[in-house]
Amino acid sequence: MKKRLLAMLLVGAMAVAMTACSSANTDTQGNEPSEEQNTTAGEQHTITVILKTLNSAYWNAVSAGIRQAEADLGCKVNLQGPPSETSYDEQINMIETTLADPDVEALVLAPLQPDAAATVANAQIPILAVDTTFESDKLISYVGISNEEAAAAGGKYVAEQLGGKGNVVILAGVQGDTTSEDRIKGWTKGLEEGGCTVLETQYTDAVADKAVDVVSGMSQQYPDQIDAFVCHSDDVAVGATHAVEMMGKDILVCGFGGISGAEPVKNGQLTATVDIGPYDMGYNCVVRAIDAVEGKQIDAFYGSEPKVIDSSNIDDFMVKLAEWSK
C-alpha cells in the first residue's frame, strides 16, 4: 500500500513539472515562441532609416546597402520613404511618428527639406543624416559624399581625357543651392589643376530639357571651342548629350551620380559619370547608427569614396546595379 502511494505521488510530481516546463515555453495564447522572442532582450537594436523615397534606382542602391548592414550586424532596421521626392508632408509625418515610437533607438534621415527636418528631428535618441545633411544641434553625424571632392575627381578625369588641355563648360544645377555650388567648386578645381580652362558656368535648374537649351546656346557662342561639358547630375548630362548629338558635335560629356548615368555610359551616349557610392552610404549609415546606440565615439562626417565610371569599368558596375535592384 505504501509503495502504491509513493508511486502515485511521484507521477503527480512529474506531471506538475511537465506542466511548468510547457508553460515556460508558450506565450499567453499557448503558442510556441518565435526565434525572435527567444532572443535575449536588448540583444537586437532597432533603428529607423527614412530616405527621400524608395522608388528610384539610386535609392534602391542605398536601400541594398542598408539591408546588407542589417543582416551583417543582426539589428532591426525600419526602412521607410515617401512615395516621391516631392512628398514633403509625408516624410515629416514619418519623422514625427518614428520619434514617438519608444522602441526606436536611433534615426537616420535623408531629408527632402533640410530646414523642415531640423525643426521636427528633435529627440534624445541619436540622429544621423545620410546622402543629404541638415543643420541641427541634434545631428551627430553625416554619412554621405563631399560634393566638392567628388566633382574634383570628375574634373581631374576629364582633364586627363583631354590630354591636360581644353575648354570646358560647367552645367550647374540651381543657382544658390549649396550642393550645386559645391560641385561647381569641385569641377573647377579638378579641371584647372589638370590644365583645362573653364569657359563658363551655366545653370540648368537640374533639368534635362533646360540643359539641352543651354548646350545649344553655348555651342553657338563658342562654335568650335568647347571640348567638354561637365554636369551637375546624370539627368543634366543626358540632356547635354542629346543636344551634342543633334548638333553632330564630338564633345566629351561627364555626368554626376553614377546610377542613372550607367546605361548611357554603357551604350556610349555618355562619356563618364561620377559614382558617389549610394550602396556604401546605406551600409555605413546603419553601422554608425548602431555605434551611436552602443555609446561608441563616432565622427561628424563619413564620406563615400567617389569613383569615375566609364567604358573601362561599366560592365562591372552594371552587375552591381543589377544586384542592388533585386
HUSUL-V133715 format. One record per residue. N is the residue number from 1. SS is DSSP state (H for helix, E for strand, - for the rest). Layout:
n->N ss->SS
n->N ss->SS
This chain:
n->1 ss->-
n->2 ss->H
n->3 ss->H
n->4 ss->H
n->5 ss->H
n->6 ss->H
n->7 ss->H
n->8 ss->H
n->9 ss->H
n->10 ss->H
n->11 ss->H
n->12 ss->H
n->13 ss->H
n->14 ss->H
n->15 ss->H
n->16 ss->H
n->17 ss->H
n->18 ss->H
n->19 ss->H
n->20 ss->H
n->21 ss->H
n->22 ss->H
n->23 ss->H
n->24 ss->H
n->25 ss->-
n->26 ss->E
n->27 ss->-
n->28 ss->-
n->29 ss->-
n->30 ss->-
n->31 ss->-
n->32 ss->E
n->33 ss->-
n->34 ss->-
n->35 ss->H
n->36 ss->H
n->37 ss->H
n->38 ss->H
n->39 ss->-
n->40 ss->-
n->41 ss->-
n->42 ss->-
n->43 ss->-
n->44 ss->-
n->45 ss->-
n->46 ss->E
n->47 ss->E
n->48 ss->E
n->49 ss->E
n->50 ss->E
n->51 ss->E
n->52 ss->-
n->53 ss->-
n->54 ss->-
n->55 ss->-
n->56 ss->-
n->57 ss->H
n->58 ss->H
n->59 ss->H
n->60 ss->H
n->61 ss->H
n->62 ss->H
n->63 ss->H
n->64 ss->H
n->65 ss->H
n->66 ss->H
n->67 ss->H
n->68 ss->H
n->69 ss->H
n->70 ss->H
n->71 ss->H
n->72 ss->H
n->73 ss->H
n->74 ss->-
n->75 ss->-
n->76 ss->E
n->77 ss->E
n->78 ss->E
n->79 ss->E
n->80 ss->E
n->81 ss->E
n->82 ss->-
n->83 ss->-
n->84 ss->-
n->85 ss->-
n->86 ss->-
n->87 ss->-
n->88 ss->H
n->89 ss->H
n->90 ss->H
n->91 ss->H
n->92 ss->H
n->93 ss->H
n->94 ss->H
n->95 ss->H
n->96 ss->H
n->97 ss->H
n->98 ss->H
n->99 ss->H
n->100 ss->-
n->101 ss->-
n->102 ss->-
n->103 ss->-
n->104 ss->-
n->105 ss->-
n->106 ss->E
n->107 ss->E
n->108 ss->E
n->109 ss->E
n->110 ss->-
n->111 ss->-
n->112 ss->-
n->113 ss->-
n->114 ss->H
n->115 ss->H
n->116 ss->H
n->117 ss->H
n->118 ss->H
n->119 ss->H
n->120 ss->H
n->121 ss->-
n->122 ss->-
n->123 ss->-
n->124 ss->-
n->125 ss->-
n->126 ss->E
n->127 ss->E
n->128 ss->E
n->129 ss->E
n->130 ss->E
n->131 ss->-
n->132 ss->-
n->133 ss->-
n->134 ss->-
n->135 ss->-
n->136 ss->-
n->137 ss->-
n->138 ss->-
n->139 ss->E
n->140 ss->E
n->141 ss->E
n->142 ss->E
n->143 ss->E
n->144 ss->E
n->145 ss->-
n->146 ss->-
n->147 ss->H
n->148 ss->H
n->149 ss->H
n->150 ss->H
n->151 ss->H
n->152 ss->H
n->153 ss->H
n->154 ss->H
n->155 ss->H
n->156 ss->H
n->157 ss->H
n->158 ss->H
n->159 ss->H
n->160 ss->H
n->161 ss->H
n->162 ss->-
n->163 ss->-
n->164 ss->-
n->165 ss->-
n->166 ss->-
n->167 ss->E
n->168 ss->E
n->169 ss->E
n->170 ss->E
n->171 ss->E
n->172 ss->E
n->173 ss->-
n->174 ss->-
n->175 ss->-
n->176 ss->-
n->177 ss->-
n->178 ss->H
n->179 ss->H
n->180 ss->H
n->181 ss->H
n->182 ss->H
n->183 ss->H
n->184 ss->H
n->185 ss->H
n->186 ss->H
n->187 ss->H
n->188 ss->H
n->189 ss->H
n->190 ss->H
n->191 ss->H
n->192 ss->H
n->193 ss->H
n->194 ss->-
n->195 ss->-
n->196 ss->-
n->197 ss->E
n->198 ss->E
n->199 ss->E
n->200 ss->E
n->201 ss->E
n->202 ss->E
n->203 ss->E
n->204 ss->-
n->205 ss->-
n->206 ss->-
n->207 ss->-
n->208 ss->H
n->209 ss->H
n->210 ss->H
n->211 ss->H
n->212 ss->H
n->213 ss->H
n->214 ss->H
n->215 ss->H
n->216 ss->H
n->217 ss->H
n->218 ss->H
n->219 ss->H
n->220 ss->H
n->221 ss->H
n->222 ss->-
n->223 ss->-
n->224 ss->-
n->225 ss->-
n->226 ss->-
n->227 ss->-
n->228 ss->E
n->229 ss->E
n->230 ss->E
n->231 ss->E
n->232 ss->-
n->233 ss->-
n->234 ss->H
n->235 ss->H
n->236 ss->H
n->237 ss->H
n->238 ss->H
n->239 ss->H
n->240 ss->H
n->241 ss->H
n->242 ss->H
n->243 ss->H
n->244 ss->H
n->245 ss->H
n->246 ss->H
n->247 ss->H
n->248 ss->-
n->249 ss->-
n->250 ss->-
n->251 ss->-
n->252 ss->E
n->253 ss->E
n->254 ss->E
n->255 ss->E
n->256 ss->E
n->257 ss->E
n->258 ss->-
n->259 ss->-
n->260 ss->-
n->261 ss->-
n->262 ss->H
n->263 ss->H
n->264 ss->H
n->265 ss->H
n->266 ss->H
n->267 ss->-
n->268 ss->-
n->269 ss->-
n->270 ss->-
n->271 ss->-
n->272 ss->E
n->273 ss->E
n->274 ss->E
n->275 ss->E
n->276 ss->-
n->277 ss->-
n->278 ss->H
n->279 ss->H
n->280 ss->H
n->281 ss->H
n->282 ss->H
n->283 ss->H
n->284 ss->H
n->285 ss->H
n->286 ss->H
n->287 ss->H
n->288 ss->H
n->289 ss->H
n->290 ss->H
n->291 ss->H
n->292 ss->H
n->293 ss->H
n->294 ss->-
n->295 ss->-
n->296 ss->-
n->297 ss->-
n->298 ss->-
n->299 ss->-
n->300 ss->-
n->301 ss->E
n->302 ss->E
n->303 ss->E
n->304 ss->-
n->305 ss->-
n->306 ss->-
n->307 ss->E
n->308 ss->E
n->309 ss->E
n->310 ss->-
n->311 ss->-
n->312 ss->-
n->313 ss->-
n->314 ss->H
n->315 ss->H
n->316 ss->H
n->317 ss->H
n->318 ss->H
n->319 ss->H
n->320 ss->H
n->321 ss->H
n->322 ss->H
n->323 ss->H
n->324 ss->H
n->325 ss->-
n->326 ss->-
